[in-house]
Amino acid sequence: MSRVVVLLRGVNVGKATRVPMAEFRALLDELGCTDARTLLNSGNAVCEAPAGATSTQARRIHAALVARLAVDVAVIVKSAAEVAAIVRANPFATEVADPSRLLVAFAPDAEALASLSPVAALAVTPDAFVVGTHAAYLWCPDGILSSKAGEALLGKAGRQVTTRNWATVLKLAALLDSVE
């Protein structure tokens, strides 16, 4: 068993693509995950997962979501070590006055992460965008909604990834640390 975070892309935002968190936890339990805890109502879970590659776990969870809940969304699974590395590598950690204005993009693999590079051209000062080794980071001090880079990352350019604001990332990291 290994500690992981499971992130669903675009669930419970508006009326489309609804996933009740109790059903999400039950689904994870059926797949052999233990101590599943969800955070917020937006497709975030932390659990002890059966050993195996995170990409394999993501495919299993995706297939179960489609089969049991008729929900076809991207699923990204990151190990506790990967989440810790993402937190440590945040190039904007010391600049963040409002954690809701810093987005972290989680990608299923290096190729999807690299596909975000064009977003950098849209990050006009004071916005800043960095593609790191494990995640991409978008700092929008004037707000995500007023950022062309934010619009791209949350839209078509970011379709292979899922984003969480910095406050949520830190809460997920704390939950990972609390799983026995």
Secondary structure, DSSP 8 states (H G I E B T S, - for coil): -EEEEEEESS-SSSSSS---HHHHHHHHHHTT-EEEEEETTTTEEEEEE-SS-HHHHHHHHHHHHHHHH-----EEEEEHHHHHHHHHT-TTTTT-SSGGGEEEEE-SSHHHHHTTGGGGGG--TT-EEEE-SSEEEEE-TT-GGG-HHHHHHHTGGGTT-EEEEHHHHHHHHHHHHH--
